[in-house]
Amino acid sequence: MTHPCLTCGACCASFRVDFSVHESQEQGGSVPSGLSEEVTDYTCRMRGTDWAKPRCAALIGKVGEKASCGIYEWRPSPCREFAAGSDACNRVRRRHGMTELESGLL
């Protein structure tokens, strides 16, 4: 069975993703430099997530059909901490016309 996150991508097309500059490659972290931008001396943001209709620059594929993170192993902490089936997950899945998931999938 395919994990539902591999056909979803709703979170990647719904939220602004801010994280510590220490997670960026320039500061010794793993988030690729070209996919993030520095916001303050302490904060970076994933490119594309600050738009009126957000879409993370690392998102590959079409939301709701086949979607994945192009930097999954190097994604920032907010993405690592986002839980499939959580209230936030199900809220954005509904916004994108998808059914809710059971909690506790990840």
Protein Blocks (a to p, Z undefined) as FASTA:
>chain_A
ZZfklmnommmmmbccdddfklpmklopabdfklpccfblmbccdehilcfbdcdfkbgc
jehiagcdfklmmpcfklmmpcghiaklmmmmmmnopacddehkZZ
